[in-house]
Amino acid sequence: SKAEFLAFIGLFGAVISGAQMAILERASLAAVSWSAENVSLLLGFGVCLFLMYSLVPVFISMSSATLMNLSLLTADVYSLLFGLFLFKLTFSALYIGGFVVVLLGLGSYMWYPEGHRLQGGPLLSTSRAEYRALSTSHPEQTVA
């Protein structure tokens, strides 16, 4: 099944990545101070990544991959706010311009209902079964 396939891909990917890290990054691993604070920060980072990769399919099934990518780009909002108020950094005009373009892109994408964007595609309230039925009636659209 798809779930077993994806589970084994993740398992073997983790094992191979761990072996590569142990072989190629041995000196760097030895230099790390394995204090409780560093280990807890590393574990917290792992938990955040697990939650993100677990919730991305849920988010995409409720909206679209385009909205997901645009929303990830809005991380610039947080980097700008933290940089300005927490770290007292100054940003170049190009960064501010890029920031405005990202916000305009997200706003213009969300301005119209999803039906207009997909030209007859499924709306947000469409169930998975209805989406599959719609995609088989429109051969140019595919379902992952």
Phi, psi and omega per residue, in radians:
S1 nan 2.899 3.137
K2 -1.092 -0.715 -3.101
A3 -1.108 -0.753 3.114
E4 -1.130 -0.738 3.123
F5 -1.025 -0.867 -3.128
L6 -1.146 -0.626 3.105
A7 -1.121 -0.752 3.136
F8 -1.216 -0.616 3.054
I9 -1.049 -0.793 3.114
G10 -1.130 -0.732 -3.137
L11 -1.114 -0.900 -3.113
F12 -1.196 -0.565 3.058
G13 -1.102 -0.703 3.114
A14 -1.167 -0.729 3.136
V15 -1.131 -0.800 -3.141
I16 -1.136 -0.745 3.119
S17 -1.114 -0.697 3.098
G18 -1.107 -0.726 3.111
A19 -1.138 -0.743 3.097
Q20 -1.084 -0.728 3.129
M21 -1.117 -0.754 -3.128
A22 -1.128 -0.609 -3.108
I23 -1.431 -0.859 -2.989
L24 -1.518 -0.449 -3.069
E25 -1.970 0.479 -3.077
R26 -1.022 -0.781 -3.118
A27 -1.154 -0.699 3.134
S28 -1.167 -0.676 3.108
L29 -1.151 -0.637 3.131
A30 -1.210 -0.504 -3.096
A31 -1.413 -0.219 -3.103
V32 -1.298 2.375 3.026
S33 -1.522 1.943 -3.037
W34 -1.478 1.078 3.100
S35 -1.378 2.899 3.129
A36 -1.069 -0.648 3.135
E37 -1.131 -0.811 -3.136
N38 -1.131 -0.713 3.129
V39 -1.152 -0.732 3.135
S40 -1.167 -0.631 3.066
L41 -1.141 -0.711 3.108
L42 -1.145 -0.732 3.093
L43 -1.150 -0.700 3.090
G44 -1.085 -0.700 3.091
F45 -1.101 -0.741 3.106
G46 -1.100 -0.711 3.111
V47 -1.129 -0.731 3.116
C48 -1.093 -0.747 3.098
L49 -1.122 -0.715 3.108
F50 -1.051 -0.801 3.132
L51 -1.108 -0.717 -3.129
M52 -1.103 -0.860 -3.106
Y53 -1.240 -0.373 3.075
S54 -1.411 -0.565 -3.082
L55 -1.600 -0.263 3.132
V56 -1.039 -0.794 3.109
P57 -1.074 -0.618 3.111
V58 -1.130 -0.797 -3.138
F59 -1.087 -0.787 -3.111
I60 -1.172 -0.628 3.111
S61 -1.192 -0.451 3.124
M62 -1.528 -0.394 -3.118
S63 -2.309 -1.984 3.139
S64 -2.692 2.840 3.130
A65 -1.159 -0.582 3.120
T66 -1.106 -0.799 3.113
L67 -1.113 -0.637 3.106
M68 -1.067 -0.840 -3.139
N69 -1.135 -0.718 3.097
L70 -1.138 -0.649 3.120
S71 -1.179 -0.638 3.073
L72 -1.138 -0.562 3.088
L73 -1.168 -0.404 3.121
T74 -1.278 -0.002 2.981
A75 -1.042 -0.378 3.057
D76 -1.051 -0.525 3.094
V77 -1.039 -0.828 -3.105
Y78 -1.204 -0.687 3.121
S79 -1.147 -0.635 3.093
L80 -1.155 -0.842 -3.117
L81 -1.110 -0.812 3.127
F82 -1.131 -0.689 3.128
G83 -1.109 -0.752 -3.109
L84 -1.245 -0.862 -2.962
F85 -1.653 -0.537 -3.095
L86 -1.621 -0.794 -3.062
F87 -1.763 -0.069 3.110
K88 0.975 0.767 3.137
L89 -1.593 2.791 2.997
T90 -1.985 2.508 -3.093
F91 -1.988 2.616 3.131
S92 -1.301 2.883 3.128
A93 -1.125 -0.551 3.126
L94 -1.150 -0.671 3.118
Y95 -1.138 -0.790 3.133
I96 -1.108 -0.706 3.101
G97 -1.095 -0.763 3.081
G98 -1.092 -0.677 3.105
F99 -1.064 -0.779 3.134
V100 -1.144 -0.692 3.127
V101 -1.110 -0.716 3.108
V102 -1.085 -0.808 3.139
L103 -1.135 -0.675 3.079
L104 -1.137 -0.679 3.107
G105 -1.110 -0.782 3.127
L106 -1.137 -0.752 3.126
G107 -1.129 -0.750 -3.135
S108 -1.208 -0.552 3.092
Y109 -1.178 -0.685 -3.098
M110 -1.466 -0.143 -3.075
W111 -1.135 -0.712 -3.093
Y112 -1.740 2.625 3.074
P113 -1.111 2.742 -3.057
E114 -1.078 -0.555 3.123
G115 -1.025 -0.614 3.113
H116 -1.237 -0.622 -3.111
R117 -1.223 -0.699 -3.067
L118 -1.626 -0.076 -3.141
Q119 0.921 1.184 3.114
G120 1.633 0.103 3.137
G121 -1.376 -3.074 -3.074
P122 -1.230 2.605 3.052
L123 -1.604 2.992 -3.095
L124 -1.038 -0.542 -3.087
S125 -1.482 -0.002 -3.112
T126 -1.241 2.304 3.118
S127 -1.321 2.929 -3.140
R128 -1.077 -0.716 3.140
A129 -1.150 -0.752 3.105
E130 -1.121 -0.637 3.118
Y131 -1.115 -0.755 3.103
R132 -1.093 -0.706 3.114
A133 -1.122 -0.719 3.103
L134 -1.120 -0.722 -3.067
S135 -1.255 -0.491 3.081
T136 -1.343 -0.449 3.089
S137 -1.393 -0.297 3.072
H138 -2.079 1.627 -3.032
P139 -1.089 -0.351 -3.124
E140 -1.298 -0.299 3.079
Q141 -1.676 2.435 3.131
T142 -2.088 2.703 3.104
V143 -1.952 2.289 3.129
A144 -1.373 nan nan
